[in-house]
């Protein structure tokens, strides 16, 4: 019965707070409605200068293809390579395409010619991907089976490579390569991390600063009851946030979970167990709200960047990849993408569930042990 009244107290504190109820409602809405549009790794609006030293029909087709593409902004033709490079140095262009003399004539006679693509590497991602897009566009004009004028094929539009390339591509999951479908499950991790990590942390520290926690310390309330009363409300909030996120993914993007929803909720609750326990551990060792926020933010950024949320973990150095074995967000993202996109069942994610359960229970025990009633 004591636990019941403590949980009731927590909900009263949340309801009486002028900011928290608005945050709990608005935060998942903003994350789900805004972030999928801005977190896409598809590169667009690549400014291109062209130096056409050939002036043939083929070179003009390439120029017109760049003008018609949705991925490039044609910045005009320059007379010389040096003039085009000056645009890159002044950040007026991202890529320079140089078509050499007699390019069209040599290609028609069967003699392979090369074009020069110079990219601004200050933004390495934009330069590399933009160069790849432009190379694909030019390759279309060299293939007898390719249409005369096409936009640059990217992962969101390409279905099958030209037959001349000798192989074809068959997409089994996320067939249209919609980047939003890939990112939305990962955004659940960010929502859960901030809602169930920061809020419990600030809750206890704020009680320390206000002095109200001393009233709990002199009561016969056990440590387990006190910690559970701090965790359970935020677990319920986590269920609400996940439900809102799933509904928004369906209403806004028309994206639904390919697998079982109960697995989504299971994974979310296991991640909530870890972050809420981790937040309480930090609050138990912190004396001020500022200290707790900075410590929590330090660990949250490291956990997020090393989880595979934005980049594949296999691209990390071997020493950095070892951190994924103790990173609960890595297991969560891997598992939820398996369920949400591929429609995998429990057997396909059982090792991630086991890892999340083990890490979450360990942190929960630590949260209880680190709380000292007599301070």
C-alpha positions in Angstrom: 0.0 0.0 0.0 2.9 2.3 0.7 4.1 2.0 -2.9 0.6 2.9 -4.2 0.6 6.2 -2.3 4.2 7.0 -3.3 3.2 6.5 -7.0 0.2 8.7 -6.5 2.4 11.4 -5.1 4.7 11.2 -8.1 1.8 11.7 -10.5 0.5 14.6 -8.5 3.9 16.3 -8.7 4.0 15.7 -12.4 0.4 17.1 -12.9 1.1 20.2 -10.7 4.2 21.0 -12.7 3.4 23.6 -15.3 6.0 22.4 -17.8 6.3 18.5 -17.5 2.8 17.6 -18.9 3.3 19.8 -21.9 6.8 18.3 -22.5 5.5 14.7 -22.2 2.8 15.4 -24.9 4.7 17.7 -27.2 8.2 16.1 -27.2 7.2 12.8 -29.1 5.1 14.8 -31.5 7.9 17.2 -32.4 10.4 14.3 -32.7 8.2 12.2 -34.9 6.9 15.0 -37.1 10.1 17.0 -37.6 13.2 14.7 -37.2 12.4 12.2 -40.0 12.5 15.0 -42.5 15.8 16.6 -41.3 17.7 13.5 -40.4 17.7 12.0 -43.9 21.1 11.1 -45.2 19.9 11.6 -48.8 21.9 14.5 -50.3 20.1 17.1 -52.4 20.6 20.7 -53.7 24.2 19.9 -54.9 25.4 23.0 -56.8 27.2 22.0 -60.0 29.4 24.0 -62.3 30.0 22.6 -65.8 33.0 23.2 -68.0 32.0 21.9 -71.4 35.0 21.9 -73.7 33.3 19.6 -76.2 30.0 21.3 -77.1 28.7 18.1 -78.7 25.2 16.6 -78.6 26.2 14.1 -75.9 27.8 16.8 -73.7 24.7 18.9 -73.9 22.5 15.9 -73.0 24.6 15.6 -69.8 24.2 19.3 -69.0 20.4 19.1 -69.6 20.2 16.0 -67.3 21.9 18.0 -64.5 19.5 20.8 -65.0 16.5 18.5 -64.9 17.7 16.5 -61.9 16.0 16.9 -58.5 19.3 16.4 -56.8 21.5 19.1 -58.5 21.3 22.8 -58.8 22.9 23.8 -62.1 25.1 26.8 -61.5 25.8 27.5 -65.2 28.7 26.8 -67.5 32.1 28.2 -66.9 34.7 28.9 -69.6 37.7 27.4 -67.8 38.4 24.9 -65.0 40.2 27.6 -63.0 37.0 29.8 -63.1 34.9 26.9 -61.8 37.4 26.1 -59.0 37.1 29.6 -57.8 33.4 29.0 -57.3 34.2 26.0 -55.1 36.8 28.0 -53.1 34.2 30.7 -52.5 31.5 28.1 -51.5 29.4 29.0 -54.6 29.6 25.5 -56.0 29.9 22.0 -54.6 31.1 20.1 -57.7 32.8 20.9 -61.0 32.2 18.7 -64.0 34.8 19.1 -66.8 33.8 17.5 -70.2 37.0 17.2 -72.3 37.3 18.1 -76.0 36.0 15.5 -78.6 34.2 13.7 -75.8 31.1 13.0 -77.9 33.0 12.0 -81.0 35.3 9.6 -79.2 32.5 7.9 -77.3 30.6 7.4 -80.6 33.6 5.9 -82.2 34.1 3.4 -79.3 37.1 5.2 -77.7 36.5 5.6 -74.0 36.9 9.1 -72.7 37.0 10.3 -69.1 35.4 13.3 -67.5 36.8 15.2 -64.5 34.6 15.5 -61.4 36.1 17.8 -58.7 34.2 18.0 -55.5 34.4 20.3 -52.5 35.6 18.0 -49.7 35.0 20.4 -46.8 31.7 18.7 -46.4 33.0 15.2 -47.1 29.6 13.5 -47.1 28.1 15.9 -49.6 31.2 15.8 -51.8 31.4 12.0 -51.9 27.7 11.3 -52.4 27.3 14.1 -54.8 30.2 12.8 -56.9 28.6 9.3 -56.9 25.3 10.8 -58.0 27.0 12.7 -60.9 29.0 9.6 -61.9 25.8 7.5 -62.1 24.1 10.2 -64.2 27.0 10.2 -66.7 27.1 6.4 -66.7 23.5 6.4 -67.9 24.6 8.1 -71.1 27.2 5.4 -71.7 24.8 2.5 -71.4 22.9 1.5 -74.5 20.0 0.3 -72.3 19.8 3.5 -70.2 17.2 6.2 -71.0 18.6 9.3 -72.6 17.7 11.7 -69.8 17.1 10.5 -66.3 17.4 11.9 -62.8 20.2 10.5 -60.7 19.1 7.1 -59.2 19.4 7.0 -55.5 18.5 4.4 -52.9 15.0 5.8 -52.7 14.3 5.4 -56.5 16.5 2.7 -58.0 14.9 -0.6 -58.5 17.1 -2.5 -61.0 20.5 -1.6 -62.4 21.0 -1.7 -66.2 21.4 -5.1 -67.7 24.8 -4.1 -69.0 26.1 -4.0 -65.5 25.8 -7.8 -65.3 23.8 -8.0 -62.1 20.4 -6.8 -60.7 19.2 -5.7 -57.3 16.3 -7.3 -55.4 15.2 -5.5 -52.2 13.5 -7.8 -49.7 12.8 -5.3 -46.9 11.9 -1.6 -47.2 11.5 -2.1 -50.9 11.3 1.5 -51.8 14.3 2.3 -49.6 12.3 4.9 -47.7 14.8 6.5 -45.3 11.9 7.6 -43.0 11.0 3.9 -42.4 14.7 3.3 -41.5 14.9 6.3 -39.1 11.5 6.2 -37.3 12.2 3.1 -35.2 15.5 4.6 -34.2 13.8 7.8 -33.1 11.9 5.8 -30.5 15.3 5.4 -28.8 15.8 9.1 -28.6 12.3 9.7 -27.2 12.8 7.0 -24.6 16.2 8.1 -23.7 15.2 11.7 -23.0 11.8 11.0 -21.4 12.8 8.2 -19.1 16.4 9.2 -18.5 16.4 12.9 -17.8 13.0 13.2 -16.0 13.7 10.7 -13.2 17.2 12.2 -12.8 15.9 15.8 -12.4 13.1 14.5 -10.1 15.2 13.3 -7.3 17.8 16.1 -7.6 15.0 18.7 -7.5 13.7 17.1 -4.3 17.2 17.2 -2.8 17.5 20.9 -3.6 14.0 21.6 -2.2 14.7 19.5 0.9 11.6 17.4 0.6 13.6 14.2 0.2 14.6 14.5 3.8 11.0 13.8 4.8 11.2 10.5 2.9 14.6 9.6 4.5 13.1 9.7 8.1 10.1 7.5 7.2 10.2 3.7 7.3 9.7 3.5 3.5 12.1 0.9 2.1 14.7 1.7 -0.6 12.9 -0.6 -3.0 9.6 1.1 -2.5 11.1 4.5 -3.0 13.0 3.6 -6.1 10.1 1.8 -7.7 7.8 4.8 -6.9 10.3 6.9 -9.0 10.5 4.4 -11.8 7.0 3.1 -12.4 5.4 6.5 -13.3 8.1 7.0 -16.0 7.6 3.5 -17.3 3.9 4.3 -17.8 4.9 7.6 -19.5 7.2 5.5 -21.7 4.2 3.3 -22.8 2.2 6.5 -23.6 5.1 8.0 -25.6 5.6 4.8 -27.6 1.9 4.6 -28.4 1.9 8.3 -29.5 4.9 7.7 -31.7 3.4 4.6 -33.4 0.1 6.5 -34.1 2.0 9.4 -35.5 4.2 7.1 -37.7 0.9 5.7 -39.1 -1.0 9.0 -39.5 1.8 11.2 -40.8 3.9 8.8 -42.9 1.6 5.8 -43.4 4.2 3.6 -41.9 3.2 0.7 -39.7 5.1 -2.0 -37.8 5.8 -5.1 -40.0 6.2 -7.3 -36.9 4.4 -7.7 -33.6 3.5 -4.6 -31.6 4.0 -6.4 -28.3 7.7 -6.8 -29.2 8.0 -3.1 -29.7 6.5 -2.4 -26.3 8.7 -5.1 -24.7 11.9 -3.5 -26.2 10.7 0.0 -25.2 10.1 -1.1 -21.6 13.5 -2.7 -21.3 15.2 0.4 -22.6 13.1 2.5 -20.3 14.2 0.3 -17.4 17.9 1.0 -18.2 17.6 4.8 -18.7 15.3 5.4 -15.7 17.6 3.3 -13.5 20.7 5.0 -15.0 19.1 8.4 -14.3 18.4 7.5 -10.7 22.0 6.4 -10.3 23.3 9.7 -11.5 20.8 11.6 -9.2 21.9 9.5 -6.2 25.5 10.7 -6.7 24.6 14.3 -7.6 23.9 17.1 -5.2 22.7 19.8 -7.7 20.5 19.8 -10.7 23.3 21.3 -12.8 25.7 18.6 -11.9 23.1 15.9 -12.7 22.3 17.4 -16.1 25.9 17.7 -17.3 26.8 14.2 -16.2 23.6 12.7 -17.8 24.2 14.6 -21.0 27.8 13.4 -21.2 26.8 9.7 -21.0 23.7 10.2 -23.3 25.7 11.7 -26.1 28.3 8.9 -25.9 25.6 6.2 -25.8 23.7 7.7 -28.7 26.7 8.3 -31.0 28.2 4.8 -30.4 24.9 3.0 -30.8 24.6 2.8 -34.6 21.7 5.3 -34.7 23.2 7.4 -37.5 26.1 5.3 -38.9 26.8 1.5 -39.0 28.7 0.3 -36.0 30.9 -1.9 -38.2 32.4 1.2 -39.7 33.9 2.1 -36.3 37.4 1.3 -35.3 37.7 -2.1 -33.6 38.3 -0.5 -30.2 35.3 1.7 -30.5 33.1 -1.3 -31.7 33.8 -3.1 -28.5 31.7 -0.5 -26.7 28.6 -1.7 -28.5 28.6 -4.9 -26.4 27.7 -2.9 -23.3 25.6 -0.2 -25.1 21.9 -0.9 -24.5 20.8 1.5 -27.2 22.7 -0.5 -29.8 20.8 -3.6 -28.9 17.5 -1.7 -28.9 18.0 -0.1 -32.3 19.2 -3.3 -33.9 16.2 -5.2 -32.5 13.5 -2.6 -33.2 14.6 -2.2 -36.8 14.4 -6.0 -37.1 10.9 -6.1 -35.8 9.6 -2.8 -37.3 11.1 -3.1 -40.8 11.7 -6.8 -41.4 8.9 -8.2 -39.3 11.1 -10.4 -37.3 9.8 -12.5 -34.4 11.1 -13.1 -30.9 13.6 -15.7 -32.0 15.3 -13.2 -34.3 15.8 -10.7 -31.4 16.1 -13.0 -28.4 19.8 -12.1 -27.8 19.1 -8.4 -27.9 16.2 -8.9 -25.4 18.5 -10.9 -23.1 21.2 -8.3 -23.3 18.7 -5.4 -22.6 17.2 -7.4 -19.7 20.6 -8.1 -18.1 21.8 -4.5 -18.4 18.5 -3.1 -17.2 18.3 -5.4 -14.2 22.0 -4.6 -13.3 21.3 -0.9 -13.4 18.1 -1.2 -11.4 20.0 -3.1 -8.6 22.7 -0.4 -8.7 20.0 2.3 -8.4 18.7 0.7 -5.3 22.0 0.1 -3.7 23.3 3.6 -4.5 20.4 5.3 -2.8 21.3 6.2 0.8 18.4 7.1 3.1 20.7 8.6 5.8 22.3 11.6 4.2 
